[in-house]
């Protein structure tokens, strides 16, 4: 039986890759954006179900190091991170980063699926301010995040 018929409210097919976005992804993102309930969210593509799901939620007290440690070393993921910083004018600010994590050591098929689904998935998350593509940890180091935030 087709999942799109059984759960029409949960899934929306992505024409480009056939990937669906679970409603929970949008819901948790809205909570991060509006209520600051989470510091970060890690999203995973479930290939068998052909959908993007929430894999991990970071508590507001967790650090950037906690976030980077939650990304698998050899598997692709999408993530959003709510980065707080102080401007040169001493103003407290925040930027929501979308990170496409695609390590060199991940499977080619996985890289292709994540790459072909990225734009459609990102459009589902309204309010992303900065996008980052990373293939190794140095490309998304805290110094990179700080320079892209301002």
N, C-alpha and C positions, 0 to 999 in steps of 0.2 A: 504494500500500500504506500502511496506517495505521502511523504511527511508534510508537504505543502498543503495537502488537502486536510490532513488530520489536525495540524496545528497552524492554521492560517495566520493567527495573531503572533505566533512566536518567530516565524521565519519569513524572511524576504529573500528570494533568490537573487543572486548576483549574476547577471547575464554574462559578464565577461569570464568568470571562472566557475560558475555554478555554485559559489560559496554563499551561504546564508549568514545573517548576523542575528544571533540570539538577542531577544529584547533585554535580557539581563545586562548585556554589554552597554547598551545605551542608558539603562537605568542607573547602573553603578557610575558611569561617566558623569551623568547629571548630578549625582550625589557628590562626586569629587569636585565638580565645577561650582555648584551652587552652595552646597553645605560644607564643603571641605572635610567630608567624612573620611576620606582616604588621602594618603600622600601619593600613592601610585596604584596603577592597575596593570596587570600583565594579562594579555589575551593570547589564546592559543587556537589554532585551527584544528578542529577535530576532523580529520580526513574522511573517516568512515561515515560520520553524520553530515559531512559537507557543510560545516558551520563554524563560525567563530564564537568561542565561549570565553568567559572570565576564568582565568586559571588561578590568579592570586591577587589579593587585595592587601595593600600596605597601610598600616595604621598611620594616623597623622604624625605620631611621634617618631616614626622610623626615618632613618637618614638616607642620603643618596647612596651610600655604600650598601645599606640593606637592600635598596632597590636593585643595584647592579648585581649583587650576589644572588638575587632571586631569578635572574635570567640564566637559562641553561647555557653551558659553554659551547655545546655543539648542536643546538636546535634553534630554529627561527622562532621569533615571537613578535607581536606588536605590544607596545606598552605606552601608557601615558604617565607623565610625572608632573606633579604640581610643584614647581620650583619657586621658593621664596628667596628674595634678595633685596638688598638695599642699594639704591641708586647713588650716583656721585653727589646728588643734591640731598642725600640722607632721607630719601622717601622709601618706605616699605612697599615693595611690589611683588607680584606673583605672575608667572608665565606657565601656561600649560603646554608641555612638550609632548609631541607624538614621536615615538621612537620605533623605527622599523629595524629590529635586531635580526641580522642575517649573517651569522658567523661563517667564515670561510670553510670551517670544518663540517658544516651541516650538509645534509643530502641535497643533491642538485634538484631533485623533484620538489623537495620542501621549499627551497629557495624560489623556484618557479611559481609554486602555488601562492606563497606569501607575496611575491612581487606582483603577480597578476590580480590579486585581491585587494592590495593596499589602498588604492585610491578610492575604491567603492566603500571600503570599510571606514576609511578616514572621513569620508563625507557623512557617515552616520553619526559621527561624534562632533556635534556642532560646538565650537568654542576652542578648538585647537589653535594655538598662537604660533608655535614654532615646530617645524618638522626636522627630524634628524634621521639619517640613514647610517647604520653602524655595522661593520663587519668584524670589528675587534674592539675590545674595551677602551683602547686609547681614543677611538673616534667618538666616544661619548663620555669622556672623562669630565670631571667636575669643572675643569678649566674651560672645556669646550662649551659646556652648558652655560657657564657664567658669561662667556663672550657672546653667545647667541641670544641670551636673555635680554641684554640691554640694547 
